[in-house]
Amino acid sequence: MRLRNVKNKEKILESSKYLVKNAEQNIGRWDKVFGNNNPIYVEIGMGKGKFIIENALSNPNINFIGIEKYDSVLAKSLPKIPNDLDNLLIIRMDALNIERIFSKEIDRLYLNFSDPWPKNRHHLRRLSSRVFLEKYDSIFKDVCEIYQRTDNQDLYIYSLESYSSYGYTLSDISFDLHKEKEGLITTEYEDKFVGKGMPIYAVVARKCVQKSK
């Protein structure tokens, strides 16, 4: 995917109060950063921000953190955030480093329309692969809870198998989410796919966190 450059993106990123600098310094203390003990939900690959911004506005008693690795995408999303939204923060990072940012403090993870990495030799790059599931083990508080949506059926089937083999229990399995539910908060990609009549696949995966001996 080729990303268009955004004019003044460096200035946008530098001036945003929502973009966290030196996020690794906050590992284990995100409750202090937010100033409360509310649950923390993280979206990996937040894109232009529609999903996480609307969720933060609708759920003031939940803290949200959006992760995005592309500067140009962040430069488009950050200006959309209202000035008084106290329960939302954004981190510029690659998800491969997620265990360096959080430690036993996340309550829910959203994987929305992640890169499907369609070639078999790239399957470990998928955000639902065992490589990432092992990383997620260290970031969740009490229960590992992953909410996933995708338009890619192959990624969806792969994810169901990956979660199950890693000890997750699956629920809310849907092969056409928008035919089953209304009033959903959606992503920009999701709106495009639904507008074209494409099915959206969804699942909720949960498992208990393994306690250290």
C-alpha angles and dihedrals in degrees: 000000000000114000122211117232116249120220113245092003092149091055092047092052094044095049099045114108089201097061109089116221119208092009093177089071089066098057110137093009107071089121087063091049091054092038095230144066097244119138116276121224121189129200116200111209099015094180113189090351106244096129099046096040093052091046092051091050092048096044111043092167093061125073117224130200122189121203122202129159101196119085094203092055092048091050088060097044103043096064089055094064114100114243095240101049102124099173099062132080132169129214126196106215148112112264089230086079097048095117088060090060105042134036122186093323109098122099102185139014125205120205105185120179094332121186104281094210089210099196113092093227089061097050094112089063091065113108090233095052122114089256090065096035088060090052092049090056090073097048102051121092109211107332127031104228122177125181112195134185127176142159091213113094095194092054090046094054090044090051094050090053093044094051093046095049090050094055101264122142113225127219139159089038109180133176092187109024099179093054089056103040137037133198095036123162104240142192125241090252091049093055090053094049094046090047089058091050094251119151120246116217119211141177141169115218123193139175136159118261113251108243117227115244 
